[in-house]
Amino acid sequence: MTSDMTADIGEEAAGLARRTSADLLRRIEDRLRSHLAAEHDVWAGVHERAAVPVDELSTLVASGGKRLRPAFCVAGYLAAGGDPGDPGIVAAGAALELLHVSALVHDDVLDDSSRRRGVPTVHTAHAELHADRGWQGESRRYGEGVALLVGDLALVYSEELMAQAPAAVVPEWNRLRSEVMIGQYLDVHAAAEFSVDPKGSRLIARIKSGRYTIHRPLVVGANAAGRDDLAPAFEEYGEAVGEAFQLRDDLLDAFGDSADTGKPTGLDFTQHKMTLLLGWAMQRDDHIHGLITEPGHTSEEVRRRLLDTGVPADVERHIAHLVERGCKAIADAPLEAVWRGELAAMARRVAYRNA
């Protein structure tokens, strides 16, 4: 067989893998929307206001998003030889996305973020509604209360859906959910303490974001396909690429454009998030701590000071190292070549976003 023929076969296999993944992701999208539509009908029949929390979730799902967690779950499943016709993997992917929606709604409250995907966040929209209608009580408290309940409802639905996945996913699903909550707590605590701790910042990035975005969804998919032997390789890959994903988010928050990200930039500064970017920068420049914590300083001042330290470039180099580490882990995994290639490409996309 010539090298050209081998390349053609490789491209054909890659194309089939992508089409199969895309089909499963479309089915997951349909499942999300049909589940929420059915719940709307149930609760709209109970009371005209009872469907509002469901509708908030439907709006968030319809507003877009990268669907990274379902995508990595599907990749782990197909790479492990799973049957694409099994409805259980569709339910698992939908459950992962609703867990993510829950985290987003709660995270927006914790971060006091006013916009998500280019529109007002749930707590902001309902606080404004409360104020406009002149209802009783405090508008902010009402909006945050609604958001907490909407986020909790997404958790309920995610559990309903994951219950329809193969039973082998349950231990990983339980670990994934607890990690998200513990990671969020560590993030909140680190912001309150706001002391330089790069090691702690990396741990938070892995637990709060990286594992539940990449590592755990991959293992959920592999376990659903009966391949728990892939867990070590997916852990090594997911830990590295997941951290790279979070570090990219940190850079986008500091230096990105809100028109592109769909949410306010500089939130890590205003909410005193001890990211690795800030931790490394504060080790080099003591004045950055005061620029963030003391009133009267702007985000632009912080950005300029960060650039002066050279740390953003160091973070970029660290991201490149993490992607390389992740790709090496998957290159040595007991997978077909097509899936080693697809997972390497996914690593680059999540780390660089525009790749």
Stockholm file with secondary structure:
# STOCKHOLM 1.0

chainA/1-355         MTSDMTADIGEEAAGLARRTSADLLRRIEDRLRSHLAAEHDVWAGVHERAAVPVDELSTLVASGGKRLRPAFCVAGYLAAGGDPGDPGIVAAGAALELLHVSALVHDDVLDDSSRRRGVPTVHTAHAELHADRGWQGESRRYGEGVALLVGDLALVYSEELMAQAPAAVVPEWNRLRSEVMIGQYLDVHAAAEFSVDPKGSRLIARIKSGRYTIHRPLVVGANAAGRDDLAPAFEEYGEAVGEAFQLRDDLLDAFGDSADTGKPTGLDFTQHKMTLLLGWAMQRDDHIHGLITEPGHTSEEVRRRLLDTGVPADVERHIAHLVERGCKAIADAPLEAVWRGELAAMARRVAYRNA
#=GR chainA/1-355 SS CCHHHHHHHHHHHHHHHHHHHHHHHHHHHHHHHHHHHHHHHHHHTTCTTTTHHHHHHHHHHHTCCCCHHHHHHHHHHHHTTCCTTCHHHHHHHHHHHHHHHHHHHHHHHHHTCCEETTEECHHHHHHHHHHHHTCSSCHHHHHHHHHHHHHHHHHHHHHHHHTTSCGGGHHHHHHHHHHHHHHHHHHHHHHHHCCCCHHHHHHHIIIIIIIIIIIHHHHHHHHHTTCGGGHHHHHHHHHHHHHHHHHHHHHHHHHCCHHHHSSCSCHHHHTTCCCHHHHHHHHHCTHHHHHHHSTTCCHHHHHHHHHHHTHHHHHHHHHHHHHHHHHHHHHTSSSCHHHHHHHHHHHHHHHHSCC
#=GC SS_cons         CCHHHHHHHHHHHHHHHHHHHHHHHHHHHHHHHHHHHHHHHHHHTTCTTTTHHHHHHHHHHHTCCCCHHHHHHHHHHHHTTCCTTCHHHHHHHHHHHHHHHHHHHHHHHHHTCCEETTEECHHHHHHHHHHHHTCSSCHHHHHHHHHHHHHHHHHHHHHHHHTTSCGGGHHHHHHHHHHHHHHHHHHHHHHHHCCCCHHHHHHHIIIIIIIIIIIHHHHHHHHHTTCGGGHHHHHHHHHHHHHHHHHHHHHHHHHCCHHHHSSCSCHHHHTTCCCHHHHHHHHHCTHHHHHHHSTTCCHHHHHHHHHHHTHHHHHHHHHHHHHHHHHHHHHTSSSCHHHHHHHHHHHHHHHHSCC
//
